[in-house]
Amino acid sequence: MIPILGQTALPIPDGFHNEPPANNPVVTGDQVTSDLVLDADVVVVGSGAGGAVLCAELAHAGKRVVMLEEGGYHTHSDFKGQEGWSYPNLYQDRGGRATEDQSISILQGRGVGGSTVVN
């Protein structure tokens, strides 16, 4: 156990990799150079807490699932604790999203994992 801010966190298990398995690749927009045809039973838009669980349950039930995510796929090596990188890469509208009258800020995540990446 590793103490963090008065809490106890479990260590990352040996052999854990933060990369997609070879048989279930993540395809990013910059890798798509022509029309992409995918055969799926279900398309889920968003990879946050709701979308990820829905995809997992559908796949477990034998469905062929495609998940679409607007934001990037970031691994632990991408996170440097720098606001200049984090806001444009991890938040909708670079962290500037708000209600129409601008009275409430909405820090909505943008990336694989949605708001669970930043909250």
N, CA, C and O atoms as CSV, one atom per row, in Angstrom:
chain,resi,resn,atom,element,x,y,z
A,1,MET,N,N,0.834,-1.181,0.000
A,1,MET,CA,C,0.000,0.000,0.000
A,1,MET,C,C,0.883,1.251,0.000
A,1,MET,O,O,1.948,1.281,0.617
A,2,ILE,N,N,0.415,2.267,-0.700
A,2,ILE,CA,C,1.153,3.515,-0.819
A,2,ILE,C,C,0.301,4.639,-0.231
A,2,ILE,O,O,-0.798,4.885,-0.728
A,3,PRO,N,N,0.771,5.329,0.812
A,3,PRO,CA,C,-0.041,6.424,1.356
A,3,PRO,C,C,-0.021,7.641,0.427
A,3,PRO,O,O,1.043,8.105,0.019
A,4,ILE,N,N,-1.208,8.147,0.100
A,4,ILE,CA,C,-1.335,9.329,-0.761
A,4,ILE,C,C,-2.344,10.264,-0.116
A,4,ILE,O,O,-3.508,9.898,0.050
A,5,LEU,N,N,-1.916,11.459,0.248
A,5,LEU,CA,C,-2.789,12.472,0.827
A,5,LEU,C,C,-3.660,11.910,1.953
A,5,LEU,O,O,-4.862,12.175,2.007
A,6,GLY,N,N,-3.060,11.149,2.833
A,6,GLY,CA,C,-3.794,10.608,3.964
A,6,GLY,C,C,-4.660,9.411,3.612
A,6,GLY,O,O,-5.349,8.881,4.484
A,7,GLN,N,N,-4.645,8.970,2.357
A,7,GLN,CA,C,-5.418,7.814,1.907
A,7,GLN,C,C,-4.449,6.705,1.563
A,7,GLN,O,O,-3.245,6.943,1.461
A,8,THR,N,N,-4.944,5.526,1.385
A,8,THR,CA,C,-4.096,4.409,1.006
A,8,THR,C,C,-4.497,3.940,-0.386
A,8,THR,O,O,-5.664,3.634,-0.630
A,9,ALA,N,N,-3.541,3.884,-1.290
A,9,ALA,CA,C,-3.801,3.445,-2.660
A,9,ALA,C,C,-3.081,2.129,-2.904
A,9,ALA,O,O,-1.990,1.899,-2.382
A,10,LEU,N,N,-3.694,1.278,-3.695
A,10,LEU,CA,C,-3.058,0.017,-4.055
A,10,LEU,C,C,-1.998,0.269,-5.121
A,10,LEU,O,O,-2.190,1.130,-5.980
A,11,PRO,N,N,-0.899,-0.450,-5.088
A,11,PRO,CA,C,0.109,-0.289,-6.140
A,11,PRO,C,C,-0.415,-0.844,-7.464
A,11,PRO,O,O,-1.300,-1.700,-7.475
A,12,ILE,N,N,0.124,-0.362,-8.564
A,12,ILE,CA,C,-0.249,-0.891,-9.880
A,12,ILE,C,C,0.283,-2.318,-9.974
A,12,ILE,O,O,1.460,-2.559,-9.707
A,13,PRO,N,N,-0.582,-3.271,-10.356
A,13,PRO,CA,C,-0.149,-4.675,-10.407
A,13,PRO,C,C,0.970,-4.894,-11.410
A,13,PRO,O,O,1.024,-4.229,-12.444
A,14,ASP,N,N,1.864,-5.830,-11.104
A,14,ASP,CA,C,2.908,-6.204,-12.048
A,14,ASP,C,C,2.257,-6.712,-13.331
A,14,ASP,O,O,1.252,-7.422,-13.285
A,15,GLY,N,N,2.823,-6.354,-14.450
A,15,GLY,CA,C,2.311,-6.805,-15.732
A,15,GLY,C,C,1.182,-5.956,-16.284
A,15,GLY,O,O,0.704,-6.222,-17.387
A,16,PHE,N,N,0.736,-4.932,-15.543
A,16,PHE,CA,C,-0.331,-4.066,-16.038
A,16,PHE,C,C,0.224,-3.169,-17.125
A,16,PHE,O,O,1.294,-2.580,-16.968
A,17,HIS,N,N,-0.498,-3.065,-18.221
A,17,HIS,CA,C,-0.083,-2.206,-19.326
A,17,HIS,C,C,-1.230,-1.277,-19.672
A,17,HIS,O,O,-2.381,-1.708,-19.741
A,18,ASN,N,N,-0.934,-0.025,-19.886
A,18,ASN,CA,C,-1.943,0.967,-20.218
A,18,ASN,C,C,-2.010,1.163,-21.730
A,18,ASN,O,O,-2.032,2.293,-22.218
A,19,GLU,N,N,-2.042,0.081,-22.445
A,19,GLU,CA,C,-2.129,0.111,-23.896
A,19,GLU,C,C,-3.221,-0.867,-24.321
A,19,GLU,O,O,-3.452,-1.863,-23.636
A,20,PRO,N,N,-3.895,-0.600,-25.437
A,20,PRO,CA,C,-4.937,-1.531,-25.880
A,20,PRO,C,C,-4.328,-2.855,-26.324
A,20,PRO,O,O,-3.209,-2.881,-26.836
A,21,PRO,N,N,-5.054,-3.952,-26.133
A,21,PRO,CA,C,-4.545,-5.242,-26.606
A,21,PRO,C,C,-4.492,-5.261,-28.137
A,21,PRO,O,O,-5.251,-4.552,-28.796
A,22,ALA,N,N,-3.608,-6.063,-28.688
A,22,ALA,CA,C,-3.411,-6.108,-30.140
A,22,ALA,C,C,-4.685,-6.520,-30.876
A,22,ALA,O,O,-4.907,-6.084,-32.006
A,23,ASN,N,N,-5.519,-7.346,-30.259
A,23,ASN,CA,C,-6.733,-7.809,-30.934
A,23,ASN,C,C,-7.910,-6.844,-30.761
A,23,ASN,O,O,-9.014,-7.147,-31.213
A,24,ASN,N,N,-7.702,-5.703,-30.125
A,24,ASN,CA,C,-8.755,-4.713,-29.909
A,24,ASN,C,C,-8.130,-3.322,-29.997
A,24,ASN,O,O,-8.088,-2.596,-29.004
A,25,PRO,N,N,-7.649,-2.952,-31.174
A,25,PRO,CA,C,-6.845,-1.725,-31.280
A,25,PRO,C,C,-7.644,-0.440,-31.138
A,25,PRO,O,O,-8.826,-0.379,-31.476
A,26,VAL,N,N,-6.984,0.563,-30.639
A,26,VAL,CA,C,-7.506,1.922,-30.649
A,26,VAL,C,C,-7.021,2.555,-31.943
A,26,VAL,O,O,-5.823,2.564,-32.224
A,27,VAL,N,N,-7.948,3.084,-32.730
A,27,VAL,CA,C,-7.600,3.752,-33.979
A,27,VAL,C,C,-7.858,5.235,-33.774
A,27,VAL,O,O,-8.983,5.639,-33.478
A,28,THR,N,N,-6.833,6.034,-33.928
A,28,THR,CA,C,-6.974,7.478,-33.765
A,28,THR,C,C,-7.219,8.138,-35.121
A,28,THR,O,O,-6.874,7.585,-36.165
A,29,GLY,N,N,-7.816,9.322,-35.088
A,29,GLY,CA,C,-8.167,10.015,-36.319
A,29,GLY,C,C,-6.997,10.246,-37.252
A,29,GLY,O,O,-7.159,10.200,-38.472
A,30,ASP,N,N,-5.819,10.495,-36.698
A,30,ASP,CA,C,-4.668,10.753,-37.562
A,30,ASP,C,C,-4.185,9.495,-38.275
A,30,ASP,O,O,-3.381,9.580,-39.203
A,31,GLN,N,N,-4.668,8.329,-37.849
A,31,GLN,CA,C,-4.310,7.079,-38.516
A,31,GLN,C,C,-5.251,6.739,-39.665
A,31,GLN,O,O,-4.945,5.865,-40.477
A,32,VAL,N,N,-6.385,7.415,-39.741
A,32,VAL,CA,C,-7.380,7.131,-40.780
A,32,VAL,C,C,-7.077,8.027,-41.977
A,32,VAL,O,O,-7.211,9.248,-41.898
A,33,THR,N,N,-6.670,7.417,-43.076
A,33,THR,CA,C,-6.284,8.181,-44.266
A,33,THR,C,C,-7.286,8.047,-45.406
A,33,THR,O,O,-7.139,8.697,-46.441
A,34,SER,N,N,-8.304,7.209,-45.225
A,34,SER,CA,C,-9.351,7.052,-46.238
A,34,SER,C,C,-10.627,6.621,-45.510
A,34,SER,O,O,-10.643,6.486,-44.287
A,35,ASP,N,N,-11.691,6.408,-46.282
A,35,ASP,CA,C,-12.936,5.974,-45.664
A,35,ASP,C,C,-12.688,4.722,-44.831
A,35,ASP,O,O,-11.925,3.838,-45.222
A,36,LEU,N,N,-13.339,4.664,-43.694
A,36,LEU,CA,C,-13.168,3.538,-42.785
A,36,LEU,C,C,-14.513,2.846,-42.643
A,36,LEU,O,O,-15.497,3.466,-42.239
A,37,VAL,N,N,-14.554,1.572,-42.974
A,37,VAL,CA,C,-15.789,0.794,-42.867
A,37,VAL,C,C,-15.620,-0.197,-41.727
A,37,VAL,O,O,-14.713,-1.030,-41.734
A,38,LEU,N,N,-16.511,-0.091,-40.745
A,38,LEU,CA,C,-16.476,-0.985,-39.598
A,38,LEU,C,C,-17.808,-1.722,-39.508
A,38,LEU,O,O,-18.864,-1.132,-39.735
A,39,ASP,N,N,-17.761,-2.990,-39.182
A,39,ASP,CA,C,-18.967,-3.798,-39.049
A,39,ASP,C,C,-19.239,-3.998,-37.566
A,39,ASP,O,O,-18.458,-4.645,-36.868
A,40,ALA,N,N,-20.349,-3.441,-37.086
A,40,ALA,CA,C,-20.649,-3.518,-35.657
A,40,ALA,C,C,-22.145,-3.672,-35.454
A,40,ALA,O,O,-22.949,-3.282,-36.301
A,41,ASP,N,N,-22.501,-4.246,-34.314
A,41,ASP,CA,C,-23.906,-4.322,-33.911
A,41,ASP,C,C,-24.345,-3.022,-33.258
A,41,ASP,O,O,-25.499,-2.613,-33.382
A,42,VAL,N,N,-23.410,-2.372,-32.556
A,42,VAL,CA,C,-23.731,-1.178,-31.781
A,42,VAL,C,C,-22.575,-0.187,-31.889
A,42,VAL,O,O,-21.406,-0.574,-31.869
A,43,VAL,N,N,-22.918,1.097,-32.004
A,43,VAL,CA,C,-21.931,2.169,-31.923
A,43,VAL,C,C,-22.273,2.996,-30.692
A,43,VAL,O,O,-23.399,3.470,-30.543
A,44,VAL,N,N,-21.292,3.165,-29.814
A,44,VAL,CA,C,-21.469,3.970,-28.606
A,44,VAL,C,C,-20.635,5.226,-28.763
A,44,VAL,O,O,-19.442,5.156,-29.059
A,45,VAL,N,N,-21.262,6.374,-28.564
A,45,VAL,CA,C,-20.563,7.649,-28.665
A,45,VAL,C,C,-20.214,8.113,-27.261
A,45,VAL,O,O,-21.093,8.378,-26.441
A,46,GLY,N,N,-18.916,8.207,-26.997
A,46,GLY,CA,C,-18.427,8.612,-25.684
A,46,GLY,C,C,-17.863,7.444,-24.914
A,46,GLY,O,O,-18.461,6.369,-24.866
A,47,SER,N,N,-16.711,7.658,-24.312
A,47,SER,CA,C,-16.016,6.584,-23.595
A,47,SER,C,C,-15.904,6.873,-22.111
A,47,SER,O,O,-15.048,6.312,-21.428
A,48,GLY,N,N,-16.758,7.741,-21.614
A,48,GLY,CA,C,-16.739,8.045,-20.187
A,48,GLY,C,C,-17.327,6.913,-19.372
A,48,GLY,O,O,-17.442,5.785,-19.852
A,49,ALA,N,N,-17.696,7.214,-18.146
A,49,ALA,CA,C,-18.183,6.189,-17.232
A,49,ALA,C,C,-19.379,5.435,-17.808
A,49,ALA,O,O,-19.434,4.209,-17.707
A,50,GLY,N,N,-20.314,6.123,-18.394
A,50,GLY,CA,C,-21.490,5.456,-18.955
A,50,GLY,C,C,-21.169,4.679,-20.210
A,50,GLY,O,O,-21.530,3.507,-20.322
A,51,GLY,N,N,-20.493,5.313,-21.163
A,51,GLY,CA,C,-20.168,4.660,-22.422
A,51,GLY,C,C,-19.262,3.461,-22.256
A,51,GLY,O,O,-19.447,2.447,-22.930
A,52,ALA,N,N,-18.287,3.558,-21.374
A,52,ALA,CA,C,-17.349,2.455,-21.176
A,52,ALA,C,C,-18.045,1.230,-20.594
A,52,ALA,O,O,-17.807,0.104,-21.033
A,53,VAL,N,N,-18.901,1.453,-19.606
A,53,VAL,CA,C,-19.623,0.331,-18.995
A,53,VAL,C,C,-20.582,-0.279,-20.005
A,53,VAL,O,O,-20.686,-1.502,-20.096
A,54,LEU,N,N,-21.284,0.558,-20.766
A,54,LEU,CA,C,-22.194,0.054,-21.783
A,54,LEU,C,C,-21.444,-0.801,-22.804
A,54,LEU,O,O,-21.900,-1.892,-23.147
A,55,CYS,N,N,-20.310,-0.322,-23.289
A,55,CYS,CA,C,-19.506,-1.093,-24.247
A,55,CYS,C,C,-19.065,-2.428,-23.663
A,55,CYS,O,O,-19.155,-3.462,-24.325
A,56,ALA,N,N,-18.594,-2.403,-22.441
A,56,ALA,CA,C,-18.128,-3.641,-21.801
A,56,ALA,C,C,-19.270,-4.648,-21.671
A,56,ALA,O,O,-19.092,-5.830,-21.965
A,57,GLU,N,N,-20.427,-4.190,-21.237
A,57,GLU,CA,C,-21.576,-5.087,-21.070
A,57,GLU,C,C,-22.047,-5.640,-22.413
A,57,GLU,O,O,-22.351,-6.828,-22.522
A,58,LEU,N,N,-22.110,-4.787,-23.432
A,58,LEU,CA,C,-22.524,-5.249,-24.753
A,58,LEU,C,C,-21.530,-6.256,-25.330
A,58,LEU,O,O,-21.928,-7.274,-25.896
A,59,ALA,N,N,-20.244,-5.970,-25.184
A,59,ALA,CA,C,-19.222,-6.897,-25.678
A,59,ALA,C,C,-19.291,-8.221,-24.926
A,59,ALA,O,O,-19.155,-9.289,-25.524
A,60,HIS,N,N,-19.498,-8.150,-23.631
A,60,HIS,CA,C,-19.627,-9.369,-22.819
A,60,HIS,C,C,-20.834,-10.199,-23.273
A,60,HIS,O,O,-20.815,-11.426,-23.183
A,61,ALA,N,N,-21.879,-9.525,-23.758
A,61,ALA,CA,C,-23.079,-10.201,-24.252
A,61,ALA,C,C,-22.912,-10.700,-25.690
A,61,ALA,O,O,-23.846,-11.251,-26.273
A,62,GLY,N,N,-21.715,-10.502,-26.259
A,62,GLY,CA,C,-21.438,-11.029,-27.589
A,62,GLY,C,C,-21.670,-10.059,-28.732
A,62,GLY,O,O,-21.581,-10.451,-29.896
A,63,LYS,N,N,-21.962,-8.817,-28.432
A,63,LYS,CA,C,-22.174,-7.816,-29.474
A,63,LYS,C,C,-20.839,-7.286,-29.984
A,63,LYS,O,O,-19.862,-7.199,-29.240
A,64,ARG,N,N,-20.819,-6.938,-31.261
A,64,ARG,CA,C,-19.653,-6.279,-31.846
A,64,ARG,C,C,-19.862,-4.791,-31.656
A,64,ARG,O,O,-20.820,-4.221,-32.178
A,65,VAL,N,N,-18.960,-4.156,-30.902
A,65,VAL,CA,C,-19.162,-2.775,-30.467
A,65,VAL,C,C,-18.040,-1.880,-30.988
A,65,VAL,O,O,-16.864,-2.242,-30.950
A,66,VAL,N,N,-18.432,-0.707,-31.474
A,66,VAL,CA,C,-17.477,0.336,-31.831
A,66,VAL,C,C,-17.754,1.518,-30.911
A,66,VAL,O,O,-18.899,1.942,-30.754
A,67,MET,N,N,-16.698,2.040,-30.306
A,67,MET,CA,C,-16.820,3.198,-29.428
A,67,MET,C,C,-16.159,4.388,-30.115
A,67,MET,O,O,-15.023,4.298,-30.583
A,68,LEU,N,N,-16.878,5.496,-30.169
A,68,LEU,CA,C,-16.327,6.722,-30.750
A,68,LEU,C,C,-16.058,7.715,-29.627
A,68,LEU,O,O,-16.883,7.892,-28.731
A,69,GLU,N,N,-14.914,8.351,-29.683
A,69,GLU,CA,C,-14.532,9.337,-28.666
A,69,GLU,C,C,-13.912,10.528,-29.370
A,69,GLU,O,O,-13.015,10.368,-30.198
A,70,GLU,N,N,-14.386,11.721,-29.043
A,70,GLU,CA,C,-13.858,12.942,-29.653
A,70,GLU,C,C,-12.419,13.228,-29.205
A,70,GLU,O,O,-11.585,13.645,-30.008
A,71,GLY,N,N,-12.145,13.007,-27.958
A,71,GLY,CA,C,-10.838,13.361,-27.406
A,71,GLY,C,C,-9.781,12.306,-27.669
A,71,GLY,O,O,-10.042,11.281,-28.299
A,72,GLY,N,N,-8.594,12.576,-27.177
A,72,GLY,CA,C,-7.452,11.709,-27.415
A,72,GLY,C,C,-7.369,10.517,-26.475
A,72,GLY,O,O,-8.069,10.436,-25.465
A,73,TYR,N,N,-6.492,9.598,-26.843
A,73,TYR,CA,C,-6.184,8.444,-26.001
A,73,TYR,C,C,-4.835,8.734,-25.353
A,73,TYR,O,O,-3.808,8.766,-26.032
A,74,HIS,N,N,-4.838,8.945,-24.040
A,74,HIS,CA,C,-3.623,9.332,-23.328
A,74,HIS,C,C,-3.247,8.254,-22.320
A,74,HIS,O,O,-4.102,7.715,-21.617
A,75,THR,N,N,-1.976,7.955,-22.265
A,75,THR,CA,C,-1.475,7.000,-21.280
A,75,THR,C,C,-0.771,7.762,-20.160
A,75,THR,O,O,-0.605,8.980,-20.232
A,76,HIS,N,N,-0.365,7.038,-19.135
A,76,HIS,CA,C,0.230,7.688,-17.958
A,76,HIS,C,C,1.440,8.550,-18.312
A,76,HIS,O,O,1.715,9.531,-17.623
A,77,SER,N,N,2.152,8.208,-19.354
A,77,SER,CA,C,3.344,8.989,-19.712
A,77,SER,C,C,2.990,10.371,-20.272
A,77,SER,O,O,3.848,11.252,-20.326
A,78,ASP,N,N,1.734,10.566,-20.688
A,78,ASP,CA,C,1.311,11.867,-21.216
A,78,ASP,C,C,1.063,12.892,-20.114
A,78,ASP,O,O,1.128,14.095,-20.366
A,79,PHE,N,N,0.784,12.438,-18.909
A,79,PHE,CA,C,0.381,13.338,-17.834
A,79,PHE,C,C,1.605,13.889,-17.110
A,79,PHE,O,O,2.332,13.153,-16.443
A,80,LYS,N,N,1.819,15.187,-17.253
A,80,LYS,CA,C,2.987,15.842,-16.664
A,80,LYS,C,C,2.610,16.851,-15.593
A,80,LYS,O,O,3.485,17.485,-15.003
A,81,GLY,N,N,1.302,17.008,-15.335
A,81,GLY,CA,C,0.874,17.983,-14.337
A,81,GLY,C,C,1.014,19.419,-14.806
A,81,GLY,O,O,1.123,20.334,-13.990
A,82,GLN,N,N,1.010,19.620,-16.109
A,82,GLN,CA,C,1.160,20.958,-16.679
A,82,GLN,C,C,-0.184,21.445,-17.214
A,82,GLN,O,O,-0.762,20.816,-18.100
A,83,GLU,N,N,-0.681,22.549,-16.687
A,83,GLU,CA,C,-1.975,23.071,-17.111
A,83,GLU,C,C,-2.000,23.428,-18.593
A,83,GLU,O,O,-3.016,23.241,-19.262
A,84,GLY,N,N,-0.891,23.938,-19.104
A,84,GLY,CA,C,-0.830,24.329,-20.509
A,84,GLY,C,C,-1.096,23.180,-21.456
A,84,GLY,O,O,-1.615,23.390,-22.552
A,85,TRP,N,N,-0.754,21.975,-21.055
A,85,TRP,CA,C,-1.060,20.782,-21.851
A,85,TRP,C,C,-2.414,20.200,-21.463
A,85,TRP,O,O,-3.182,19.779,-22.328
A,86,SER,N,N,-2.706,20.174,-20.177
A,86,SER,CA,C,-3.889,19.476,-19.677
A,86,SER,C,C,-5.200,20.093,-20.137
A,86,SER,O,O,-6.079,19.375,-20.613
A,87,TYR,N,N,-5.351,21.395,-20.009
A,87,TYR,CA,C,-6.645,22.003,-20.348
A,87,TYR,C,C,-7.032,21.793,-21.815
A,87,TYR,O,O,-8.158,21.362,-22.067
A,88,PRO,N,N,-6.183,22.066,-22.778
A,88,PRO,CA,C,-6.606,21.857,-24.164
A,88,PRO,C,C,-6.760,20.386,-24.545
A,88,PRO,O,O,-7.521,20.067,-25.458
A,89,ASN,N,N,-6.064,19.501,-23.875
A,89,ASN,CA,C,-6.091,18.091,-24.248
A,89,ASN,C,C,-7.108,17.261,-23.473
A,89,ASN,O,O,-7.552,16.224,-23.966
A,90,LEU,N,N,-7.480,17.687,-22.289
A,90,LEU,CA,C,-8.324,16.849,-21.435
A,90,LEU,C,C,-9.711,17.410,-21.162
A,90,LEU,O,O,-10.546,16.708,-20.591
A,91,TYR,N,N,-9.982,18.654,-21.551
A,91,TYR,CA,C,-11.270,19.276,-21.254
A,91,TYR,C,C,-11.941,19.801,-22.517
A,91,TYR,O,O,-11.280,20.274,-23.442
A,92,GLN,N,N,-13.288,19.707,-22.537
A,92,GLN,CA,C,-14.052,20.332,-23.605
A,92,GLN,C,C,-13.787,21.838,-23.590
A,92,GLN,O,O,-13.666,22.448,-22.528
A,93,ASP,N,N,-13.702,22.407,-24.747
A,93,ASP,CA,C,-13.500,23.859,-24.892
A,93,ASP,C,C,-12.310,24.364,-24.087
A,93,ASP,O,O,-12.342,25.472,-23.552
A,94,ARG,N,N,-11.254,23.546,-24.000
A,94,ARG,CA,C,-10.013,23.922,-23.312
A,94,ARG,C,C,-10.241,24.295,-21.849
A,94,ARG,O,O,-9.479,25.064,-21.264
A,95,GLY,N,N,-11.313,23.731,-21.266
A,95,GLY,CA,C,-11.645,24.032,-19.878
A,95,GLY,C,C,-12.495,25.268,-19.712
A,95,GLY,O,O,-12.771,25.682,-18.586
A,96,GLY,N,N,-12.922,25.873,-20.824
A,96,GLY,CA,C,-13.685,27.112,-20.757
A,96,GLY,C,C,-15.179,26.942,-20.945
A,96,GLY,O,O,-15.896,27.932,-21.083
A,97,ARG,N,N,-15.669,25.702,-20.953
A,97,ARG,CA,C,-17.109,25.479,-21.145
A,97,ARG,C,C,-17.873,25.998,-19.932
A,97,ARG,O,O,-17.452,25.827,-18.788
A,98,ALA,N,N,-19.007,26.635,-20.213
A,98,ALA,CA,C,-19.826,27.197,-19.140
A,98,ALA,C,C,-21.277,27.234,-19.588
A,98,ALA,O,O,-21.593,26.995,-20.754
A,99,THR,N,N,-22.153,27.540,-18.637
A,99,THR,CA,C,-23.556,27.734,-18.981
A,99,THR,C,C,-23.684,28.939,-19.906
A,99,THR,O,O,-22.749,29.727,-20.045
A,100,GLU,N,N,-24.838,29.074,-20.533
A,100,GLU,CA,C,-25.029,30.147,-21.515
A,100,GLU,C,C,-24.736,31.530,-20.936
A,100,GLU,O,O,-24.178,32.386,-21.623
A,101,ASP,N,N,-25.107,31.749,-19.685
A,101,ASP,CA,C,-24.858,33.060,-19.072
A,101,ASP,C,C,-23.480,33.145,-18.409
A,101,ASP,O,O,-23.167,34.134,-17.745
A,102,GLN,N,N,-22.660,32.105,-18.591
A,102,GLN,CA,C,-21.284,32.050,-18.080
A,102,GLN,C,C,-21.199,32.037,-16.545
A,102,GLN,O,O,-20.128,32.279,-15.988
A,103,SER,N,N,-22.306,31.761,-15.863
A,103,SER,CA,C,-22.281,31.814,-14.400
A,103,SER,C,C,-21.751,30.531,-13.762
A,103,SER,O,O,-21.334,30.543,-12.604
A,104,ILE,N,N,-21.763,29.416,-14.515
A,104,ILE,CA,C,-21.288,28.142,-13.959
A,104,ILE,C,C,-20.307,27.513,-14.935
A,104,ILE,O,O,-20.634,27.286,-16.100
A,105,SER,N,N,-19.106,27.233,-14.454
A,105,SER,CA,C,-18.115,26.532,-15.266
A,105,SER,C,C,-18.458,25.053,-15.323
A,105,SER,O,O,-18.931,24.477,-14.343
A,106,ILE,N,N,-18.215,24.442,-16.482
A,106,ILE,CA,C,-18.478,23.015,-16.661
A,106,ILE,C,C,-17.167,22.366,-17.082
A,106,ILE,O,O,-16.774,22.461,-18.244
A,107,LEU,N,N,-16.501,21.721,-16.166
A,107,LEU,CA,C,-15.231,21.054,-16.468
A,107,LEU,C,C,-15.533,19.641,-16.958
A,107,LEU,O,O,-15.457,18.669,-16.206
A,108,GLN,N,N,-15.880,19.556,-18.248
A,108,GLN,CA,C,-16.255,18.290,-18.863
A,108,GLN,C,C,-15.041,17.682,-19.537
A,108,GLN,O,O,-14.385,18.327,-20.355
A,109,GLY,N,N,-14.746,16.441,-19.193
A,109,GLY,CA,C,-13.592,15.763,-19.767
A,109,GLY,C,C,-13.750,15.513,-21.258
A,109,GLY,O,O,-14.861,15.403,-21.777
A,110,ARG,N,N,-12.617,15.426,-21.927
A,110,ARG,CA,C,-12.574,15.161,-23.357
A,110,ARG,C,C,-11.383,14.253,-23.611
A,110,ARG,O,O,-10.239,14.707,-23.640
A,111,GLY,N,N,-11.655,12.986,-23.791
A,111,GLY,CA,C,-10.615,12.006,-24.012
A,111,GLY,C,C,-11.141,10.633,-23.668
A,111,GLY,O,O,-12.225,10.499,-23.100
A,112,VAL,N,N,-10.380,9.616,-24.009
A,112,VAL,CA,C,-10.791,8.251,-23.684
A,112,VAL,C,C,-10.897,8.147,-22.169
A,112,VAL,O,O,-9.908,8.315,-21.455
A,113,GLY,N,N,-12.087,7.872,-21.692
A,113,GLY,CA,C,-12.378,7.853,-20.264
A,113,GLY,C,C,-13.267,9.005,-19.855
A,113,GLY,O,O,-13.787,9.021,-18.738
A,114,GLY,N,N,-13.454,9.985,-20.755
A,114,GLY,CA,C,-14.323,11.123,-20.458
A,114,GLY,C,C,-13.899,11.855,-19.201
A,114,GLY,O,O,-12.710,12.028,-18.936
A,115,SER,N,N,-14.880,12.282,-18.434
A,115,SER,CA,C,-14.589,13.044,-17.217
A,115,SER,C,C,-13.933,12.209,-16.126
A,115,SER,O,O,-13.395,12.759,-15.165
A,116,THR,N,N,-13.972,10.867,-16.269
A,116,THR,CA,C,-13.289,10.056,-15.253
A,116,THR,C,C,-11.779,10.245,-15.302
A,116,THR,O,O,-11.083,9.935,-14.335
A,117,VAL,N,N,-11.273,10.747,-16.413
A,117,VAL,CA,C,-9.827,10.998,-16.530
A,117,VAL,C,C,-9.408,12.174,-15.667
A,117,VAL,O,O,-8.289,12.205,-15.153
A,118,VAL,N,N,-10.300,13.138,-15.507
A,118,VAL,CA,C,-9.923,14.368,-14.794
A,118,VAL,C,C,-10.598,14.532,-13.441
A,118,VAL,O,O,-10.242,15.439,-12.689
A,119,ASN,N,N,-11.550,13.691,-13.116
A,119,ASN,CA,C,-12.258,13.784,-11.843
A,119,ASN,C,C,-12.022,12.563,-10.987
A,119,ASN,O,O,-12.547,12.477,-9.877
